[in-house]
Amino acid sequence: MRRITAALAVPLAPAAVVVGSATADPSNQRASCEGILVSSATYPGQVADLGRLFHDQLKDQGIPPGFLDVGAAQVKAGGVEACLAVLPS
């Protein structure tokens, strides 16, 4: 699972640095990591590009592509960095 976490951290690092004004509020306890990470996208199409990349990486490792989506939707870690640290755990 560490390979997946590293694979997530590298492509999302630029998104973690430049966070747009529409960012899901990490102080909201109901904000999921999926919402926080998706709202931190910095260019049009970034979410789709990263989604395809992550799904391909998971599939190559024999993990169902929906694993990341379900995990990110259920985890509430409180910020981009915290989400990257715990997904997938």
Number of C-alpha atoms within 10 A of each C-alpha: 11 11 12 16 15 14 15 19 18 11 15 20 13 13 20 19 12 11 17 14 9 11 16 23 16 18 10 10 10 15 19 23 28 22 19 25 22 20 19 24 22 16 9 8 10 16 17 12 11 16 16 13 15 19 18 15 17 20 14 11 13 9 13 13 18 12 13 19 16 11 17 22 14 14 18 21 22 19 21 25 16 13 20 22 16 15 21 18 11
